[in-house]
Amino acid sequence: MKFTISAFAENKPGVLYRVTDLFLRRKINIESLTASETEKVGISKFTIVVDADANIVEKIVKQLYRIIEVIKVSENLDRDIVFREIALIKVHAKDLNSRQEIDHLTQLFKAKIIHVTKESLIVEIAGDEEEIIGLFNLLKPFGIKEFVRSGRISVLK
């Protein structure tokens, strides 16, 4: 089952290492990790997505609290949070027909074309994993030159 773990910690060197090392020692794969500042000065939020058993996630949360700089930790299922990722997709597009089709697809997914060159377009999409992968799959036939996706960011509902 997929869980999103949110950990709030003091913004100090080494905290990210200690957080990720905890997952490494338990041999739990991190599917996504995002670290960012919060509205509180000096506090960072780590958003960690894992596909693991609920009991294991519960143990991880307890162990995260043992890290001195960690202030608060919560584990959430997708139904309990609002979450997004962002992706940039560089697509091969030389001719007008290709560009029009790509533009139509981006509109369907509420994405944006953010950069245009003679040979390619760069598309930006924000959404959940399924939306991003859906657009990616539809753009594949045009030729994907580059694809990059951020980690998940989230807030409680």
C-alpha positions in Angstrom: 0.0 0.0 0.0 1.2 3.5 -0.8 1.8 5.9 2.0 2.9 9.5 2.1 5.0 10.3 5.1 5.4 13.9 6.1 8.2 14.8 8.5 8.8 18.3 9.8 12.3 18.9 11.0 14.8 21.6 11.9 16.6 22.8 8.8 20.1 21.6 9.8 22.9 19.8 7.9 22.7 16.0 8.0 19.0 15.7 8.8 18.1 14.5 5.3 20.9 11.9 5.5 19.6 10.5 8.8 16.1 10.4 7.5 17.0 8.5 4.3 19.4 6.2 6.1 16.6 5.0 8.3 14.8 3.7 5.1 18.1 2.2 3.8 18.7 0.2 6.9 15.2 -1.2 6.7 15.6 -1.9 3.0 12.5 0.2 2.1 12.6 1.8 -1.3 11.6 5.5 -1.4 9.5 6.1 -4.5 9.6 9.9 -4.1 11.3 12.3 -1.7 10.8 16.1 -1.7 12.4 18.4 0.9 11.3 22.0 1.1 11.0 25.0 3.4 7.8 25.6 5.2 5.9 28.7 6.4 7.9 28.5 9.7 11.5 29.8 9.5 14.1 27.2 10.0 11.7 24.2 9.6 11.7 21.9 6.5 9.2 19.4 5.4 10.2 16.0 3.9 7.5 14.4 1.9 8.4 10.7 1.4 6.3 8.3 -0.7 6.8 4.5 0.0 4.9 1.4 -1.0 5.1 -0.7 2.2 3.0 -2.6 4.7 1.2 -0.4 7.3 3.0 -2.0 10.2 6.4 -1.2 8.7 5.4 2.4 8.0 4.2 2.7 11.6 7.6 1.5 12.8 9.4 4.0 10.5 7.3 6.9 11.9 8.3 5.9 15.4 12.0 5.7 14.4 11.8 9.1 12.7 10.7 10.7 16.0 14.0 9.4 17.4 16.0 11.8 15.2 16.6 14.8 17.4 15.8 17.4 14.8 12.5 15.8 13.8 9.5 17.8 15.2 6.4 16.1 13.8 5.7 13.1 11.6 2.5 11.8 10.0 1.7 9.0 7.6 -1.2 9.4 5.2 -3.0 7.5 2.5 -3.8 9.3 -0.8 -7.4 9.8 0.3 -6.3 12.0 3.2 -4.2 14.5 1.4 -4.1 16.8 -1.6 -0.9 16.1 -3.6 0.8 17.0 -6.8 3.9 16.5 -8.9 5.3 18.5 -11.7 6.9 17.2 -14.9 8.7 18.7 -17.9 8.5 16.8 -21.1 10.6 17.8 -24.1 8.9 16.5 -27.2 10.1 16.2 -30.8 7.9 18.5 -33.0 9.2 19.7 -36.3 6.0 20.0 -38.4 2.9 22.1 -37.9 0.6 19.0 -37.6 2.7 17.5 -34.8 2.7 20.9 -32.9 -1.1 21.2 -33.3 -1.7 17.6 -32.0 0.7 18.2 -29.0 -1.0 21.5 -28.3 -4.4 19.7 -28.3 -3.1 17.0 -25.9 -1.7 19.5 -23.5 -5.0 21.3 -23.4 -6.8 18.1 -22.6 -4.5 17.5 -19.6 -4.5 21.2 -18.5 -0.8 21.3 -19.2 1.2 24.1 -20.8 3.7 24.5 -23.6 6.4 26.6 -21.9 9.2 26.6 -24.5 9.3 26.3 -28.3 12.2 25.7 -30.6 12.4 24.7 -34.3 12.6 21.0 -33.4 10.9 20.6 -30.1 8.3 21.8 -27.5 8.7 21.6 -23.7 5.5 20.8 -22.0 4.8 21.4 -18.3 2.2 19.4 -16.4 1.2 19.4 -12.8 -1.0 16.7 -11.4 -1.0 13.2 -9.9 1.2 10.4 -11.1 -1.6 9.0 -13.4 -2.1 12.3 -15.2 1.6 12.8 -15.8 2.1 9.2 -17.0 -1.1 9.5 -19.1 0.2 12.6 -21.0 3.7 11.1 -21.3 2.3 8.0 -22.9 0.2 10.0 -25.4 3.3 12.1 -26.3 5.6 9.1 -26.8 4.7 8.6 -30.5 6.0 12.1 -31.2 9.4 11.2 -29.7 10.3 12.1 -26.2 13.7 13.9 -26.1 13.7 14.4 -22.3 11.5 13.7 -19.3 11.9 14.8 -15.7 9.4 14.6 -12.9 9.5 16.1 -9.4 8.7 14.3 -6.2 5.3 14.6 -4.5 4.3 17.6 -2.5 1.3 17.4 -0.3 -0.9 18.9 2.4 -3.6 17.4 4.6 -7.2 17.9 3.5 
